[in-house]
């Protein structure tokens, strides 16, 4: 997943794309920060006299506003929001070196803000010729440490691995995104295309089942973040799982990849099964075996090699199974 792909699928969530989308994304914030320069007053613009949009802003005018914001930051260096706006403004103008300097000021004041760190990494990479290795990579790692579900950081992390030829690593990061973007969306299709590209390049042909596990909204208040979630595949009518994963409820919704690496027995392989059912269970006791009070959901019968399987946890176990 290269930079152009990331920008296309993240759209307005990627600050660098603001340069292509136009100035309005950042202008509103600058107005709030520094006010409207007199030169931009509608009755003083040539555009207004000619009947054009009196609020249209040229590149020169925006640069003047950004310069004014930069001057203001010299006298109010503790204004974190001001540094963030300045960093975004410079990025929108393609002034990446200045943007990274402003992001550095912002991050010093908000060192654990995952979104801010991911945006900083994005711009820092642009400043060094669209290369993610080095400082951008370190910032991405910090962003994911602060929030493992940060979509932009996961995208960039996968790209770091992809650029190093670690296609399995790239796939692992990008698969996590699939549970965090709307099913059937352009974002999902773009991520799947990138995963397929990495599989081709890495000659990766592992047979497994890819999907996502969701929690029904009505259960949100009944499930604790530290409750254990077991996800497993088993043949219809069988009790012993062929493959199983263990996660935390705080990770829901989460992306799932089940293959022979998660096998329960070396003699019973998921890849050799004709059909399986994927089950996801929230276990309050932490035990894999179903207990009264657990919540679970299951998929329809599916074949190994299938992608896009969705399991929604919703039912409460009334008795041990």
N, C-alpha and C positions, 0 to 999 in steps of 0.2 A: 504494500500500500504506500505509494509515494506521496509526496506533498500535495500534488494536484488532486489526487484521489481523496486524501483526507480533507482538503479544503472544500471539495465539491460535496462530500457527503455530510460534513459537519455544518456547512453553510455559514450562517451568521454566528454560529458558536465559535468559529475560528476568526480571531481578530484580524489576521492578515488579509482575509477575504474582503475586509471592509474597503480596501483600496480599489477592488474591482467592482464592489457593489455601490460605491459612491460615498460622498461625505456625510449624509444625514445621520449615519449611525453614531458618529462621534460629535457632530456639531451641537446637538442638544445639550450634551454634558458640558461642553466648553462654554456655552451660553450661561449655564448655571454657575460655572466656576469663575468666569471672568466678566460676565455681562456682555451686552451687545456693543461692539465698537461703533462709534459714531459713524464711521464710514459705511456701516451696513444699514443705516437708517433708510427705510424704503423711499422717503421723499428725496434722498440725496443720491440715489442710484440711477444710472443711465437706464437700467433695465426697467425701472418703474416708469420712467418717462416714455419709454418705447412701448409700454403696455405689456411687457414680459412679466414673469413671476417676480414680484418685488422681494421675495425671500430667497431667491437663488443666490448661492454663494460660490464664488470662484476659488480656484486653487490658491491664488495669491491671498485672498481674504482669509481663507482657512489657515494658511501659513502664518498670517499676521496674528490671528487669534491664538494659535498654538504658541507663538513667540511670547505673547502676552501672558499666557498661562505659565510658561517656563519662567518668566520673570517673577511672577507671583510666587512660584514655588521656592525661589531663592530667599524670599522673606518669610515664608511659612513652611519650612522643611518638614514639620511634623504632620502635615496634612496628608494622610495616607491616601485618601480618596483622590486628592489632587495629583499625586504621583501616578496612580492607576490611570486616571484620565489622560495625563500627559503621555504615558507609555502607549496607551491605545491610539492616541492622536498621531504620535510619531509613526506607529506601525501602519496606520491607515494611509499615511503619506509616503510610505516606503522608506522612511528614515530609521532603519533598523538599529544602527549603532546607538543613536540617541534614545531609541525606544528601550533597548536593553539597559541603558544606564538608568532610565526612569523606573523600569521594572525592578532593578536591583534595590533602589531606594524603597519601593513599595514592599518588596519581599523582606527587607530588613525589619520592617514594622509589622508584617504579617507572615512570619516564617513558616507557618503550617497551613496556609491557605492553598488547598489543592488546585483549585481553578486558576488562581494567580500564578502558581508555579508552572502549571502546564502552559499557560499563555506565554510566560517568560521563556520557557524552553522553545516554544514555537518560534518566537521572534529571535532568540539567540541563535537558532539554527539558520534562519534567514540571513542573519548578520555575518555568518561565516560560510556563505555560499551554499545554503540548504543542506548542510551536513549536521547530523544529529549527534555524532560521537563527540565526546568531550564534555564540556559544560552542559549543553542541552540534555545529554543523557543523564547526568547527575541530577538535574532539575526534575526530569521525568520520574526518576526513582523516588525523589522526595515527594512529588505529587501523589504517587501511588501509595507511598507509606502513609500519607495523610488521609487519602481516600482511595481504596483499591477499586472503587466503582467509577472513577472519573473516566468518562468515555474518551475524552481527548487524550489524556495521559496514556490510556490503554492503546489507543491508535498509534501514538508516537512510539510507545514502547515496542509494539509489534514491528514498527517500521525500523527501529534500531536493530532488532534481531534480523529482520529481512535484509538490511544493508550489509550485515556481517555474514550473510549466508546461512544463518541459523533459522531455517524455514520452519522447523518444528516449534521453535520458540515463538516465532511470529504468529503461527497458527494458534498456539495456546493463548496468547494475549488477545488476538482478534476474536476468538471464540467467546471470550468473556463478554464482549460487547453485545453479542446477539441477544442476551437476556436484558439488555439495558436500552435497546432501541425498539420502536414499535414493530411488531410482526407485520411483514408484508410491505414495509416502507422502503423508500429508495436507500435509506441508510443500511437497512438489513441486506438488501440486494448487493450494495457496494461492498460490504464487509464479506459476504459470501464469495463474491467474485475475487476478492483479494486472497481469501483463504484458498480458493481453488487454484489461483496462480501460484501461491507458495507450495501447494501440494505438487503441482506439475514440476516446478523448478527443483524441488527437493526429492522428487520421485517417491513421494510419500503416499502409500496406498493402503494404509491400515484400515481394516474393516471395523466400523463401529456404528454407534447411533448418536446423533447430535440433536440436542433439543434444549428446551428451557423449562424450568420449574417455577411456577408462580403460586402465590398464596392468595386465596379468595379474600377479597377486602373485608368481608364480615368477620374474618378470623384475626384481623390485624391486632386487635386489643387482647386477644387470648393467647397469643404466641409471644414468648420472651426471646430477646435477641440471642441469648446463649443456648436456647433449646437446640438439640441436635436434629439435623435433617439427614435421613438416609435416602439415597437414591439408588435403586437397583433394577436390574433386568433379570427376568426369570421366564422360563418357558411356560406357556399356558398350562395350568393345572399342576405345576410343580411348586414346591415350597422353597427349595434351595436356590438362591440367586446364582446366576452365571457371572455377574459382575456387580460390584457395589462401590459407591462413593459415600463419604461422610462429610457433611458441611454444617455450617451454623445458620440458624434462622435469620440472623442479621444480614446474610448474604442474599436473601430472597428479594426479587426474583434473580435466579442465577442460571448461567449457561451450563449445560451438561454435555460431557463427551464420555461415553462408555465404550470401552473396547477390551481386548484381552489383557491389557495391562492392569485392569481392575478386577481380574478374574478371582473367584473364590477358590477354584480348584484348577490345577494344571491339566486335568483330564476332562474338564467341562468348559468348553470355550464358547464365548458369545458369537464369535465369527462363524462357528459351525452350526449354529441354531437356525432352524427354518423360520421360526417366528418367536417373538418375545413380547412381553408386556413390561413397560417401564412404570415402576411404582415409586412415589416419593412420600415419605412419612416424616412428620414432625414428632419426635420422641421426647417427651418430657422427662423420662427416666434416663435417657441416654443409651437405652438398650435397643439393639437392632430388632429384636423380636417385638411384634405388635403388643401394645398394652392398652387397657381401657383408658380413654381420655386422650389418646394420640389422635392426630389428624393426618389424613392421607388422601392421595388421589392417584389415579392410574391412567395410562394411555390405552388406546385401542391396540389390538395386535399389530405389530410392525416387524419389518425384516431388518436384519443387520445391513448397514449401508444406507439407511434412511436418515434424512436430515429434516429439521423443522418440526420435530415431535414436541408437543406442548403437554405438560402435565400440570394440572391445577389441583392444589391441595385444598380440600374442602370438607371431607366427611370425618366425623368423629367415630373412633372405634368404641363400640358399646361393650364389647367383650373381647378377651384375648383370642387371637386367631391361631 
